[in-house]
Amino acid sequence: MTPLCRDQNIALIPWSPLVRGTCDDISKILYKNPADIDIIDRNAQLAERLGVKPAQTVLAWVLGQPGITAPIVGAAKLSQLQDARGTMDLALTKDDRFYLEKQ
């Protein structure tokens, strides 16, 4: 649906871009594909290099995608909202995005 929405200029609001935080039992079942783990690891490395939290690099990547208007982050704590707010000041470079997206 994403390509169609982009083609028709329909805004996208992704649900759960933080993938449930990847730390609970359900996430361990859903996201055990080696490719998923590679992306999670690359994101953690990028966040460390940039001096931010991994959730912030994820949200910065999501917000930089064409047609994305407002990801639903599902924050349960004030600190999670503060992290999300900090994303607004984080701009990933083309190289950062390539690093996250490479196969």
C-alpha positions in Angstrom: 0.0 0.0 0.0 2.9 2.4 0.7 3.8 2.9 -3.0 0.2 3.5 -3.9 -0.3 6.0 -1.1 2.9 7.8 -2.2 1.8 7.8 -5.8 -1.6 9.2 -4.9 -0.3 11.7 -2.4 -2.0 10.0 0.5 -0.4 10.6 3.8 0.8 7.7 5.9 0.6 7.3 9.6 2.7 4.2 10.6 1.7 2.3 13.6 4.4 1.0 16.0 7.5 2.2 14.2 9.5 1.3 17.3 8.5 -2.3 16.9 7.2 -2.7 20.5 10.7 -1.8 21.7 12.0 -5.2 20.7 12.3 -6.2 24.3 9.2 -8.2 25.2 8.4 -11.9 24.6 6.0 -11.1 21.7 8.7 -9.0 19.9 11.2 -11.9 20.3 8.7 -14.1 18.5 7.8 -11.6 15.8 11.3 -10.2 15.0 13.7 -13.2 15.0 14.6 -13.1 11.3 18.3 -12.6 10.8 17.6 -9.6 8.6 15.6 -8.0 11.4 18.4 -8.5 13.8 20.9 -7.0 11.4 18.8 -3.8 11.1 18.3 -3.6 14.8 22.1 -3.9 15.3 22.9 -1.3 12.7 20.4 1.1 14.2 22.0 0.6 17.6 25.4 1.3 16.2 24.2 4.4 14.4 22.5 5.7 17.5 25.7 5.2 19.5 27.8 7.0 16.9 25.4 9.9 16.8 25.1 10.0 20.6 21.3 9.5 20.7 19.0 6.6 21.7 18.1 3.9 19.2 14.5 4.9 19.3 15.5 8.4 18.1 17.3 7.1 15.1 14.4 4.9 14.2 11.9 7.8 14.5 14.2 10.1 12.5 14.4 7.5 9.7 10.6 7.0 9.7 9.9 10.8 9.7 12.3 11.2 6.8 10.3 8.8 4.6 8.1 10.3 1.8 4.5 10.7 2.8 4.9 10.0 6.5 3.1 12.5 8.6 2.9 11.3 12.1 4.1 7.9 13.3 2.1 6.4 16.2 4.8 5.8 18.9 2.6 4.4 21.6 4.5 6.1 24.5 3.7 4.8 27.9 6.2 6.9 29.9 7.1 10.6 29.9 10.7 9.7 29.0 9.5 8.0 25.8 7.7 11.2 24.8 10.8 13.2 25.6 12.9 10.9 23.4 10.3 11.2 20.6 10.5 15.0 20.9 14.2 14.9 20.7 13.9 13.2 17.3 12.6 16.4 15.8 16.1 17.9 16.0 17.8 14.9 14.6 18.5 14.9 10.9 20.0 11.7 9.4 22.4 12.1 6.5 22.1 10.3 3.2 24.9 8.0 4.4 23.1 7.3 7.7 20.0 6.3 5.8 22.0 4.1 3.4 23.6 2.4 6.4 20.2 1.6 7.9 18.6 0.5 4.6 21.4 -1.6 3.2 20.5 -5.3 2.7 
